[in-house]
Structures are given as structure tokens and as C-alpha cells.
Amino acid sequence: MVAICDANRNFAFRNAASLLALCPSAYDASLLGEALASISISAQQGIAGTVSVIYERGREPVVEYGDATTVTVSGAGMRFGDPVYVVVAPGHYTGVTVRISLQNGMFFKTALEEPLDVERSHWARVDVPLTDSFEHLSADGTANCYVITGPGAYSFDATVRGNGAPTSASGGLEGAIEGGVAVSVYHSDGDDFIEGNVSFSGGRIFFYTKDSFSSGTKLVSLLDAYGQVLWSWQIWANPDIRDVTLSNGQTWLNMNIGAHQESFNNKGYNGYYYQWGRKDPFNQRYFEGSAASDMEPFISAASRIDGSLENSILHPETFYGSYHPQGVTELTADWSTYDDEVKVYDWWNANITGDDQTEVPGSKTMFDPCPAGYRVPTYAEVEYLLTMSSTWKNGARVVDGKLVFPTTSYRAIGIYQEYWSSARAFFWTSTPYETGDRYTRRVYRPYYTSGSSGMNGNAVRAWGIPVRCIKDDSATLPETPPDYGHDYSGNPEDFEPEDWE
């Protein structure tokens, strides 16, 4: 407080600061009464700091304040929804932001629409509206991957597995999710673009980004009351993600899922690697004994334990590989342990019902790893792509002068092993070559090289290969397929297990 003596030798005390009553309103009434961890207010101007008083005889004292732009109050004993009183310096403030952390891990941030004027020795009520301040990433459809291209406040529906469309590959698992109580971030890659915590409430997952970011990924899991994973999603942040429409009418994403950049020879250009039929991404490589900095985009161990559907959901971070059934020494070509009597065709295409259905149209499933509105391409769609003119430039095949496919490796199924292609750009199709038994199940895998392009039918389901997504409403295929004349080398019978362990 500051006071001067008047002519009658009376002191008139006044506060040197101002008092704000921060009054947050919850978007979810069930949060009211939750214990606060902290609440802070910040502005573009100095709002707090050391107070100094300059006094000259016969004049009003001049009060100056420090240049700290944030004031934080511990939430001990406070409840969400109750007013929180904060002492600040008087002044005119712009760019005011309030951040609220709950003890249950949830985090909220909101920017006030109007500037804030506070007077010395006065108090003011500041309403902090949190109601529906999040952009709904799943408003146009749920998926296993959500794309953000700029900073903001985001949420998505966490009551649906993927797009909620089960198939025979779902093993009786339905699309609806029940029993979720918390969310966990199990991997991060690239820029740490999220501010505060990723949180879960009312069937939705919420997060805020920092004011700026370039590219990165968060892989998050919804947990039940026992800490077990119910489902997982990928949040893919990249300001450069865009559609590329070719002259044949097809529209593709301009980069592989999870890529940091489109151009070749930049960190993370090849994106993540997926085992065929799984929704969860994996790192490109894992060199045993190497430093963590050498493992890009993130560490994911391989395993020879049971690669069942159930375990693939419980352990989205685990790359399942050479599964050995009891009493069997042969290596399996499939990460899944479905037995020989159960033929599974439709992991990534609900329309697939048998072997080698190369002309079946695509239909997104609950395991599809692409964002909403996109899906893994079919054999026919990729063959149509392969007819497009292309050029080889800087280690990548550029199709129709604008769609870039950089060369990549593929991850083999052996523990901590990998195999690199000889300047080949691989990516998955949703079409099986032949389901067979667990030792011979293969998938069609297209490729681009410096001098050719083609489609192999020998890709092992347990391999990790990138995914390039096609837009779901992309132009239909021609009635008469063109004569492709591509290389189909690689007979599965000639591809022995010791070659791909």
C-alpha cells in the first residue's frame, strides 16, 4: 500500500495494485468442483513484478511495477468454478490469456476477446469462458489419425474406435468405446507442439497447441480404470499437409502419414511405418545399442510374443514380428495369430472378402490409419496411379509433376533389424495378394525406383512400410483398365523365410 500525509496530517492509504476475480465457466458441468492445481493470467504487457514508489514532496507518489507478463496462483484448497483472486498491477492489457490446470491432469487455456483495464486499489471480475472453445477434429468423421495445420484448441471424439466400422478383422470388437477414464501420451516425435497436458473428459480428448509449431506427432492412448489401453490415436501436426489432385482425378495427401516434410533427404520425410492391417505407427528403424538420438522418428521395440488383435490394441507401441506358435519353428509372415482356418482379408478394406480382389472398391475400416476422409488405397487405385507420367528427382519419384514419393526402407520382422531398399519408394495397398496360412500371407506393395515402377505381391504382412492416403471421394477408375506393363517380380514361393527374418 502507498500513502502520503495530507495537510491535516492524515494518511490516506491506497493499494498499489489491483485485484482480479477470475471466474471460469466449465464446458462440462461434471468438472465443477474439481480440485485446482494452478491458475495463471498473462498479457502482452508487464502485469506483475517488483513494486517501487517514487515520491516527491507535495506530489502524488508515482508507483512503478515490474515487467513480468504472467501471474500464477497455486490452486491449493481451490475448486474449479469458484472465483480465484489474483493481484496484478493496474494498467491497460491486451492479449490476455488465462491458463487453468486441474489436479486430475486436465489443462485449459482461453484468450480474452477484449482488452482488460484495471485500476489501482480496485477489483474487477473477469469471466473466463471455456465453453466449447475447442475445434472438433472429429466433426466430419472419426478416425485413427487427426491432422492439425495450425495452432489452436482442439478436441476429438474418444468414444469410437477409428471410424467405428467393424469388419471380420475386428474379431467381434465393436466400434463403440466404453470405460475410458484417462489419457496417456505414449510417444512424441518432432516438435513438442502441445502446451500443457492432453486431457480426457466427457468422452472427448482435449489439447492445446503452442502459439507456433512446425511439425510433430503425439501418439495418445485412452485408458480404463485399470490403466489398460482401450484405443490409441495419432495427432499429426504439420503446417504443410495438403491435398494433391492429379490430372487423372485422383486426390492424395502430399506426404506419407507422420512425415515432417515432403522433400527427400529432410528429417522425417518418409513418415511412419505400419504393419499391414494395424492402425498404429512405428519408427523406421531401431539400432540395438544406439543412442536415442539415432532412433527416428521414435523408439518402438519389436517383439516375438503373441501378436494377437487384443495385444495389438493393448500395446500400440510394440512392433509384432516373428511369431512362433508353440511347437512350430517356422517364421510367420503375419503379425496376427489368427489360425489357418480363419482367413482375414478386410483389415483395411471392408469390401474385401477373398484372396486377390484387385478390382474391389475401397471402404475405410476401424483399423485404417488415415485421417477422416482418406483411406489406404486399393490395388486398382495404385495401378491407375502408376500409369501417370513421372520423373526421378533428388532421390524421389515425382508423379504428374507434383506428387512426391521419396525412397524409403521397410522394417523387417526380426527383432531390432531392418532392411533397406535400393532406392525404392514403398507404400502399402489395402489389397491382400493371398491370405493363405500364417506362413504365406502376403499383400500387394507398389514401388517406385529411379528407372521403373511396379507392384509386388510378395510383401509380408509383418513388415513395416509407409502409408500414403488417397482421398475417399477420389475420382472413379476408368471402365477399361489400361495395359500397365509393370514389373510383378517377386513370387512368394521364391521368397524364403530366411530372406525376410
C-alpha positions in Angstrom: 0.0 0.0 0.0 1.0 3.6 -0.5 0.0 6.7 1.5 1.0 10.4 1.9 0.2 12.7 4.7 -2.3 15.4 3.8 -2.5 19.0 5.2 -4.3 17.8 8.3 -1.6 15.2 9.0 -3.9 12.3 8.0 -2.7 9.4 6.0 -4.8 8.2 3.0 -3.8 4.7 2.2 -4.4 3.2 -1.2 -3.5 -0.2 -2.7 -0.5 -0.1 -5.0 -2.0 -2.9 -7.0 -5.4 -4.2 -8.3 -7.4 -7.3 -7.6 -8.9 -9.6 -10.2 -11.6 -12.2 -9.6 -11.1 -14.9 -12.3 -14.4 -16.7 -12.8 -14.0 -19.7 -15.1 -17.1 -21.4 -16.6 -16.8 -25.1 -17.5 -17.9 -26.6 -20.8 -18.6 -29.8 -18.8 -20.7 -29.4 -15.6 -19.1 -32.6 -14.2 -15.8 -30.7 -13.8 -17.2 -28.2 -11.4 -15.8 -28.7 -8.0 -12.6 -30.5 -9.3 -9.5 -29.5 -7.4 -7.4 -26.8 -9.0 -3.7 -27.2 -9.4 -3.0 -23.7 -10.5 -4.4 -20.7 -12.5 -2.4 -18.0 -14.2 -3.1 -14.9 -16.2 -0.7 -13.4 -18.7 -0.7 -10.4 -21.1 1.5 -8.7 -23.7 2.4 -6.0 -21.2 4.1 -6.3 -17.8 1.4 -7.3 -15.3 3.4 -8.0 -12.2 6.8 -7.8 -10.6 8.7 -5.7 -8.0 6.8 -2.5 -7.0 8.6 0.7 -6.5 7.3 4.1 -5.2 8.8 7.4 -6.4 7.8 10.3 -4.1 8.5 14.0 -4.4 7.3 16.3 -1.7 4.0 17.9 -2.4 3.1 15.5 -5.3 1.2 12.2 -5.6 3.5 9.3 -5.3 4.4 7.5 -8.6 4.0 3.7 -8.4 6.0 1.6 -10.9 5.8 -2.1 -11.5 8.0 -4.8 -12.8 7.8 -6.3 -16.3 6.7 -9.9 -15.5 3.9 -10.8 -18.0 2.4 -13.7 -16.0 1.0 -14.2 -12.6 0.3 -17.7 -11.3 -1.7 -18.7 -8.2 -1.3 -22.1 -6.6 -4.6 -24.0 -6.5 -4.2 -25.4 -3.1 -7.7 -25.6 -1.5 -9.4 -24.1 -4.5 -12.1 -25.7 -6.7 -12.9 -25.4 -10.4 -15.7 -23.0 -10.9 -15.1 -20.9 -7.8 -13.6 -17.3 -8.2 -9.8 -17.2 -7.9 -8.4 -13.9 -6.7 -5.2 -12.6 -8.4 -3.2 -9.5 -7.6 -1.9 -7.6 -10.6 -0.5 -4.2 -11.5 -3.0 -1.6 -12.7 -3.0 -0.8 -16.4 -4.4 -1.5 -19.9 -3.7 -5.0 -21.1 -4.0 -6.7 -24.4 -3.5 -10.3 -25.5 -4.8 -11.5 -22.1 -4.7 -15.3 -21.7 -5.9 -17.4 -18.7 -4.5 -20.9 -18.1 -6.1 -23.4 -15.7 -4.6 -26.7 -14.5 -6.7 -29.2 -12.5 -5.2 -31.7 -10.2 -6.7 -34.5 -12.3 -4.3 -33.5 -15.1 -6.7 -31.5 -17.3 -5.5 -28.2 -18.7 -7.5 -25.3 -20.2 -6.4 -22.1 -21.9 -8.5 -19.3 -23.2 -7.8 -15.8 -24.6 -10.0 -12.9 -23.6 -11.6 -11.3 -26.6 -11.4 -7.7 -25.2 -8.5 -5.8 -23.6 -8.5 -5.6 -19.9 -8.4 -2.3 -17.9 -7.7 -2.5 -14.2 -7.4 0.4 -11.8 -5.2 0.8 -8.8 -6.9 -0.1 -5.5 -9.9 -1.5 -7.3 -11.0 -5.0 -8.1 -12.7 -6.4 -11.2 -14.5 -9.6 -12.2 -13.0 -11.4 -15.2 -15.3 -14.1 -16.7 -13.2 -16.9 -18.3 -15.4 -18.7 -20.8 -14.2 -22.2 -21.6 -17.5 -23.4 -23.1 -17.0 -25.1 -26.4 -13.8 -23.3 -27.1 -12.2 -26.3 -28.8 -12.2 -27.1 -32.6 -13.8 -30.5 -33.1 -11.3 -32.5 -35.2 -13.9 -35.4 -35.5 -16.8 -33.2 -36.5 -16.7 -34.5 -40.1 -15.9 -38.1 -39.1 -13.9 -40.1 -36.5 -10.5 -41.7 -37.5 -7.3 -43.1 -36.0 -5.3 -40.0 -37.1 -6.1 -36.4 -36.7 -4.4 -33.6 -38.7 -3.7 -30.1 -37.4 -2.1 -27.5 -39.6 -2.1 -24.5 -37.3 -2.1 -23.6 -33.6 -5.3 -23.6 -31.6 -7.5 -25.5 -29.1 -8.6 -29.0 -30.3 -10.7 -32.0 -29.3 -11.9 -35.2 -30.8 -14.4 -38.0 -30.1 -12.8 -40.7 -27.9 -15.9 -42.9 -27.8 -15.4 -44.5 -31.3 -12.7 -46.9 -32.5 -11.4 -45.5 -35.7 -14.4 -44.8 -37.9 -16.5 -47.3 -35.9 -16.9 -49.7 -38.9 -16.0 -53.2 -37.7 -15.2 -56.0 -40.1 -14.3 -59.7 -39.8 -10.8 -58.5 -38.9 -12.2 -56.8 -35.8 -12.7 -60.2 -34.1 -16.0 -59.3 -32.6 -14.7 -55.9 -31.4 -17.4 -53.2 -31.8 -16.8 -49.6 -32.8 -18.0 -48.0 -29.5 -15.6 -47.4 -26.7 -16.8 -47.6 -23.1 -14.9 -47.3 -19.8 -12.4 -44.6 -20.6 -11.2 -42.6 -17.6 -7.8 -41.1 -18.6 -5.5 -40.4 -21.4 -1.8 -41.1 -21.8 0.8 -39.8 -24.3 3.0 -42.9 -25.2 5.2 -41.3 -27.8 6.2 -37.9 -29.2 8.1 -37.1 -32.3 9.4 -33.8 -33.8 8.4 -30.5 -32.3 6.7 -30.6 -28.9 3.7 -28.6 -30.2 1.3 -29.3 -27.3 1.0 -26.9 -24.4 0.1 -28.4 -21.1 -1.5 -31.8 -20.9 -3.5 -33.9 -23.2 -6.7 -34.5 -21.2 -9.9 -36.5 -21.3 -13.4 -35.6 -20.2 -17.0 -36.4 -21.2 -15.9 -38.8 -23.9 -13.6 -36.3 -25.7 -9.8 -35.8 -25.7 -8.6 -32.2 -25.5 -5.4 -30.4 -26.1 -3.9 -27.0 -26.9 -1.0 -26.3 -29.1 1.7 -23.7 -28.5 1.3 -20.5 -30.4 3.5 -21.8 -33.2 4.9 -25.1 -34.3 6.4 -26.7 -37.5 5.7 -30.4 -37.4 5.4 -33.2 -34.9 3.3 -36.1 -33.7 1.7 -37.2 -30.4 0.5 -40.7 -30.0 -2.1 -40.9 -27.3 -4.0 -43.8 -25.7 -7.3 -43.9 -23.8 -7.0 -45.9 -20.6 -9.6 -47.7 -18.5 -9.7 -47.7 -14.7 -7.1 -50.4 -14.6 -4.6 -48.5 -16.7 -5.1 -50.7 -19.7 -5.3 -49.2 -23.2 -8.7 -49.2 -24.8 -7.7 -47.5 -28.1 -5.0 -45.1 -29.4 -4.8 -42.2 -31.9 -2.2 -40.2 -33.7 -2.2 -36.4 -33.6 -0.2 -35.3 -36.7 0.8 -31.6 -36.7 2.3 -30.2 -39.8 1.5 -26.8 -41.5 2.5 -28.3 -44.9 -0.1 -31.1 -45.1 -2.3 -30.6 -48.2 -4.2 -32.4 -50.9 -2.6 -33.0 -54.3 -5.1 -33.6 -57.2 -3.6 -35.3 -60.2 -4.7 -34.9 -63.8 -6.3 -38.4 -63.6 -8.8 -37.0 -61.0 -7.2 -38.8 -58.0 -6.5 -36.8 -54.9 -3.7 -37.9 -52.5 -2.1 -36.5 -49.4 1.2 -34.8 -50.3 3.2 -36.9 -47.9 3.3 -40.2 -46.0 1.4 -40.4 -42.7 3.5 -38.8 -40.0 6.1 -37.2 -42.3 7.7 -34.0 -41.1 8.4 -32.7 -44.6 7.6 -33.5 -48.2 11.1 -33.2 -49.7 13.6 -36.0 -49.8 16.7 -36.0 -47.5 15.0 -34.0 -44.8 14.4 -35.4 -41.3 11.2 -37.5 -41.2 10.4 -37.2 -44.9 9.4 -40.9 -45.0 6.9 -40.7 -42.2 5.9 -43.7 -40.0 6.0 -47.4 -40.8 2.8 -49.6 -40.4 2.4 -53.3 -40.2 -0.3 -54.3 -42.7 -3.7 -54.1 -41.1 -2.6 -52.2 -38.0 -3.6 -48.6 -37.2 -0.6 -47.7 -35.0 2.6 -46.2 -36.4 6.2 -47.3 -35.8 9.6 -45.9 -36.2 11.6 -46.6 -39.3 14.5 -48.3 -37.5 15.8 -49.5 -34.2 19.5 -50.0 -34.0 20.3 -52.0 -30.9 22.7 -50.2 -28.7 22.4 -46.9 -30.5 21.8 -43.6 -28.8 18.2 -42.5 -28.6 19.0 -39.6 -30.9 19.8 -42.0 -33.7 16.3 -43.6 -33.5 13.9 -41.7 -35.7 11.2 -40.8 -35.6 10.7 -42.5 -32.2 11.7 -45.7 -30.3 9.4 -48.7 -30.8 10.7 -52.2 -29.8 10.0 -55.4 -31.7 8.5 -58.4 -30.0 8.2 -62.1 -30.7 5.3 -62.6 -28.2 1.7 -63.2 -29.2 0.8 -60.7 -31.9 -3.0 -61.1 -31.3 -5.6 -58.4 -32.1 -6.1 -57.9 -28.4 -2.3 -57.4 -27.7 -2.0 -55.0 -30.7 -4.6 -52.8 -29.0 -3.2 -53.1 -25.5 0.4 -52.4 -26.8 0.2 -50.0 -29.6 3.9 -49.2 -29.1 5.0 -52.8 -29.9 6.0 -54.0 -33.4 4.9 -57.6 -33.5 7.0 -59.8 -35.7 8.3 -63.4 -36.0 5.6 -65.1 -34.1 6.4 -68.8 -33.4 3.3 -70.9 -32.5 4.0 -73.5 -29.8 5.9 -76.4 -31.3 6.4 -74.7 -34.7 9.8 -73.4 -35.7 8.8 -71.7 -39.0 8.6 -68.0 -39.0 5.3 -66.4 -39.7 4.6 -63.9 -42.5 1.7 -62.3 -40.5 1.9 -60.3 -37.2 -1.6 -61.6 -36.4 -2.0 -65.0 -34.8 -5.3 -65.9 -36.5 -5.1 -69.6 -37.2 -5.1 -71.2 -40.6 -8.9 -71.8 -40.5 -9.7 -68.1 -40.0 -8.8 -66.2 -43.2 -8.8 -62.4 -42.6 -8.9 -60.2 -45.7 -10.5 -57.0 -44.7 -8.2 -55.2 -42.2 -8.1 -52.1 -44.3 -10.9 -52.6 -46.8 -14.4 -53.6 -45.7 -15.2 -54.7 -49.2 -12.5 -57.4 -49.4 -14.0 -60.9 -48.9 -11.4 -63.2 -50.6 -7.9 -63.6 -52.0 -6.5 -61.2 -54.7 -9.6 -58.9 -55.1 -7.7 -56.4 -57.2 -10.7 -54.6 -58.6 -12.7 -54.2 -55.3 -13.5 -50.6 -54.4 -12.1 -49.3 -51.2 -14.1 -48.9 -47.9 -12.5 -47.5 -44.8 -12.4 -49.6 -41.7 -11.9 -49.1 -38.0 -8.2 -50.1 -38.3 -7.5 -47.7 -41.2 -4.6 -45.4 -40.2 -5.5 -42.5 -42.4 -7.2 -39.2 -41.3 -11.0 -38.9 -41.7 -11.9 -38.6 -45.4 -8.9 -40.6 -46.5 -8.0 -44.3 -46.6 -5.4 -46.7 -47.6 -5.5 -47.1 -51.4 -6.6 -50.2 -53.2 -4.7 -52.2 -55.7 -6.7 -50.8 -58.6 -6.3 -47.2 -57.4 -2.5 -47.5 -57.2 -2.3 -49.2 -60.6 -4.1 -46.2 -62.0 -1.6 -44.0 -60.3 1.3 -46.0 -61.8 0.1 -45.1 -65.3 0.7 -41.4 -64.6 3.9 -39.9 -66.1 6.6 -39.3 -63.5 10.2 -38.2 -63.2 13.1 -39.1 -60.9 14.4 -36.1 -58.9 16.7 -35.9 -55.9 16.0 -39.4 -54.7 12.2 -39.3 -55.2 9.7 -40.1 -57.9 7.6 -37.1 -58.8 4.2 -38.1 -60.3 2.4 -35.8 -62.6 4.9 -33.1 -61.8 3.5 -32.6 -58.2 3.1 -35.7 -56.1 6.3 -36.8 -54.4 7.2 -40.4 -53.4 10.6 -40.4 -51.6 12.6 -43.5 -51.4 12.2 -45.4 -48.2 13.3 -48.6 -46.5 11.0 -51.2 -44.9 11.2 -52.6 -41.5 11.6 -56.4 -41.3 10.1 -58.6 -38.7 13.3 -59.7 -36.9 14.0 -58.1 -33.5 15.8 -54.7 -33.9 16.5 -55.5 -37.6 15.7 -53.6 -40.8 16.2 -53.9 -44.5 16.8 -51.0 -46.8 15.6 -50.9 -50.4 17.8 -50.0 -53.2 16.4 -46.6 -53.9 12.8 -47.8 -53.9 9.7 -45.9 -52.7 7.4 -48.4 -51.0 3.9 -47.9 -49.6 1.0 -50.2 -48.8 -2.2 -51.1 -50.6 -5.3 -52.4 -48.8 -5.5 -55.4 -51.1 -4.1 -58.8 -50.0 -2.2 -60.9 -52.5 -3.1 -64.2 -51.0 -4.2 -64.8 -47.4 -3.1 -68.5 -47.2 -1.9 -69.6 -43.9 0.1 -67.6 -41.4 3.3 -68.5 -43.1 2.4 -67.3 -46.6 0.0 -64.4 -46.1 1.1 -61.6 -48.4 -0.1 -58.2 -49.6 0.3 -56.1 -52.7 3.0 -53.4 -52.3 3.7 -50.8 -55.0 7.1 -49.3 -55.6 8.9 -46.5 -57.5 12.6 -46.6 -58.4 14.8 -44.3 -60.4 14.0 -46.3 -63.6 10.8 -48.1 -63.1 7.6 -48.7 -61.1 5.5 -51.7 -60.4 3.6 -53.8 -57.9 4.9 -56.7 -55.9 2.6 -59.4 -54.4 5.3 -60.7 -52.0 5.0 -58.1 -49.2 4.8 -59.8 -45.8 2.1 -58.5 -43.5 4.5 -58.3 -40.6 6.7 -55.8 -42.5 6.6 -52.1 -41.6 6.0 -50.0 -44.7 4.8 -46.3 -45.0 1.2 -45.4 -45.9 0.2 -42.8 -48.5 -3.5 -41.9 -48.1 -5.9 -41.4 -51.0 -9.0 -39.2 -50.6 -12.1 -41.3 -50.1 -14.1 -39.5 -52.7 -11.4 -39.5 -55.3 -12.3 -39.9 -58.9 -13.6 -43.3 -60.1 -11.3 -45.6 -62.1 -11.7 -45.9 -65.9 -14.1 -48.7 -67.0 -11.3 -50.3 -69.1 -8.1 -50.6 -67.1 -5.0 -49.6 -69.1 -2.3 -52.0 -70.1 0.1 -51.4 -67.3 3.1 -53.5 -68.3 4.7 -53.2 -64.9 7.1 -55.5 -63.1 5.4 -58.0 -60.9 8.5 -59.9 -59.9 8.7 -61.5 -56.5 6.8 -64.8 -56.4 6.0 -65.5 -52.7 7.1 -69.2 -53.2 10.6 -67.9 -54.1 10.8 -65.6 -51.1 12.1 -67.8 -48.3 11.7 -67.0 -44.6 15.5 -66.6 -44.1 15.3 -63.8 -46.6 12.9 -61.7 -44.5 13.6 -62.6 -40.9 
